[in-house]
Amino acid sequence: MKDHIDTENLRSTILNDIYAGAAAGMGAMLMDEGRVIAADEKELHEIAKQYGYEI
């Protein structure tokens, strides 16, 4: 259960970054929204690394 919560927290954090970037004028960040929402745990970790998170 803890892994599921951690994964959803990571998903939420990345989505918050996407929305903040879009609000700051980087609308292209919204292109990753659907990918983050649909990602499984492994893909979400890859996305996090692309966003600069150390996983």
MDAnalysis code that builds the backbone (N, CA, C; Angstrom):
import MDAnalysis as mda
import numpy as np

u = mda.Universe.empty(165, n_residues=55, atom_resindex=np.repeat(np.arange(55), 3), trajectory=True)
u.add_TopologyAttr("name", ["N", "CA", "C"] * 55)
u.add_TopologyAttr("resid", np.arange(1, 56))
u.add_TopologyAttr("resname", ["MET", "LYS", "ASP", "HIS", "ILE", "ASP", "THR", "GLU", "ASN", "LEU", "ARG", "SER", "THR", "ILE", "LEU", "ASN", "ASP", "ILE", "TYR", "ALA", "GLY", "ALA", "ALA", "ALA", "GLY", "MET", "GLY", "ALA", "MET", "LEU", "MET", "ASP", "GLU", "GLY", "ARG", "VAL", "ILE", "ALA", "ALA", "ASP", "GLU", "LYS", "GLU", "LEU", "HIS", "GLU", "ILE", "ALA", "LYS", "GLN", "TYR", "GLY", "TYR", "GLU", "ILE"])
u.atoms.positions = np.array([
    [0.819, -1.195, 0.000],
    [0.000, 0.000, 0.000],
    [0.861, 1.257, 0.000],
    [1.982, 1.239, 0.757],
    [2.852, 2.406, 0.839],
    [3.405, 2.766, -0.535],
    [3.784, 1.757, -1.329],
    [4.306, 2.021, -2.670],
    [3.269, 2.725, -3.533],
    [2.013, 2.317, -3.385],
    [0.944, 2.944, -4.153],
    [0.801, 4.418, -3.759],
    [0.867, 4.701, -2.480],
    [0.751, 6.080, -1.998],
    [1.933, 6.908, -2.498],
    [3.149, 6.343, -2.431],
    [4.330, 7.053, -2.914],
    [4.233, 7.346, -4.402],
    [3.736, 6.377, -5.160],
    [3.577, 6.573, -6.600],
    [2.568, 7.672, -6.875],
    [1.474, 7.666, -6.146],
    [0.461, 8.714, -6.372],
    [0.957, 10.080, -5.912],
    [1.763, 10.120, -4.858],
    [2.363, 11.391, -4.442],
    [3.321, 11.913, -5.506],
    [4.101, 11.023, -6.096],
    [5.010, 11.408, -7.173],
    [4.218, 11.927, -8.368],
    [3.152, 11.223, -8.729],
    [2.300, 11.647, -9.847],
    [1.741, 13.058, -9.583],
    [1.273, 13.272, -8.356],
    [0.721, 14.568, -7.975],
    [1.776, 15.670, -8.056],
    [2.972, 15.375, -7.596],
    [4.059, 16.351, -7.624],
    [4.414, 16.738, -9.053],
    [4.521, 15.751, -9.922],
    [4.854, 16.028, -11.319],
    [3.736, 16.828, -11.981],
    [2.492, 16.446, -11.713],
    [1.364, 17.194, -12.288],
    [1.354, 18.638, -11.788],
    [1.672, 18.843, -10.515],
    [1.747, 20.210, -9.999],
    [2.813, 21.020, -10.741],
    [3.949, 20.393, -11.027],
    [4.997, 21.073, -11.793],
    [4.521, 21.406, -13.202],
    [3.803, 20.487, -13.808],
    [3.282, 20.715, -15.155],
    [2.317, 21.890, -15.154],
    [1.399, 21.903, -14.197],
    [0.410, 22.983, -14.143],
    [1.059, 24.318, -13.812],
    [2.054, 24.310, -12.931],
    [2.756, 25.556, -12.596],
    [3.517, 26.084, -13.813],
    [4.151, 25.194, -14.536],
    [4.869, 25.602, -15.744],
    [3.926, 26.165, -16.786],
    [2.791, 25.530, -16.957],
    [1.808, 26.015, -17.933],
    [1.281, 27.385, -17.514],
    [1.049, 27.573, -16.216],
    [0.557, 28.862, -15.725],
    [1.611, 29.954, -15.875],
    [2.888, 29.553, -15.869],
    [3.981, 30.509, -16.006],
    [4.298, 30.814, -17.463],
    [3.513, 30.266, -18.371],
    [3.698, 30.581, -19.783],
    [4.339, 29.485, -20.610],
    [4.607, 28.346, -20.002],
    [5.197, 27.224, -20.736],
    [4.103, 26.202, -21.027],
    [3.161, 26.601, -21.844],
    [1.989, 25.783, -22.137],
    [2.305, 24.410, -22.707],
    [3.466, 24.283, -23.344],
    [3.837, 22.998, -23.935],
    [3.981, 21.905, -22.876],
    [4.176, 22.312, -21.632],
    [4.291, 21.308, -20.569],
    [3.014, 20.491, -20.441],
    [1.894, 21.062, -20.832],
    [0.620, 20.335, -20.734],
    [0.585, 19.100, -21.635],
    [1.492, 19.050, -22.591],
    [1.528, 17.876, -23.473],
    [1.889, 16.612, -22.700],
    [2.564, 16.749, -21.564],
    [2.939, 15.589, -20.745],
    [1.854, 15.185, -19.759],
    [0.820, 15.981, -19.609],
    [-0.206, 15.713, -18.607],
    [-0.818, 14.322, -18.772],
    [-1.292, 13.990, -19.946],
    [-1.927, 12.696, -20.192],
    [-0.974, 11.543, -19.970],
    [0.278, 11.746, -20.350],
    [1.289, 10.702, -20.161],
    [1.507, 10.438, -18.673],
    [1.559, 11.488, -17.857],
    [1.764, 11.333, -16.418],
    [0.550, 10.665, -15.778],
    [-0.625, 11.071, -16.179],
    [-1.847, 10.507, -15.604],
    [-1.952, 9.008, -15.899],
    [-1.579, 8.600, -17.097],
    [-1.735, 7.206, -17.510],
    [-0.541, 6.316, -17.163],
    [0.550, 6.890, -16.684],
    [1.787, 6.131, -16.478],
    [1.663, 5.110, -15.356],
    [2.273, 3.952, -15.586],
    [2.415, 2.991, -14.494],
    [3.616, 3.427, -13.653],
    [3.908, 2.698, -12.600],
    [4.963, 3.111, -11.669],
    [6.320, 3.259, -12.354],
    [6.673, 2.290, -13.183],
    [7.977, 2.320, -13.849],
    [8.081, 3.528, -14.786],
    [7.068, 3.741, -15.591],
    [7.099, 4.875, -16.519],
    [7.088, 6.199, -15.761],
    [6.364, 6.255, -14.653],
    [6.309, 7.483, -13.860],
    [7.692, 7.822, -13.316],
    [8.447, 6.821, -12.915],
    [9.805, 7.060, -12.443],
    [10.683, 7.589, -13.575],
    [10.496, 7.089, -14.772],
    [11.251, 7.597, -15.924],
    [10.896, 9.058, -16.206],
    [9.629, 9.368, -16.135],
    [9.184, 10.749, -16.344],
    [9.785, 11.642, -15.266],
    [9.782, 11.180, -14.023],
    [10.338, 11.955, -12.918],
    [11.812, 12.269, -13.177],
    [12.553, 11.288, -13.653],
    [13.961, 11.513, -13.975],
    [14.096, 12.563, -15.072],
    [13.218, 12.531, -16.070],
    [13.250, 13.521, -17.143],
    [12.963, 14.929, -16.616],
    [12.185, 15.015, -15.556],
    [11.878, 16.304, -14.928],
    [12.919, 16.718, -13.908],
    [13.948, 15.885, -13.723],
    [15.042, 16.241, -12.844],
    [14.946, 15.735, -11.417],
    [13.967, 14.901, -11.135],
    [13.855, 14.318, -9.797],
    [14.849, 13.174, -9.670],
    [15.448, 13.050, -8.494],
    [16.330, 11.930, -8.227],
    [15.529, 10.839, -7.547],
    [15.304, 9.765, -8.250],
    [14.490, 8.654, -7.748],
    [15.405, 7.505, -7.353],
])
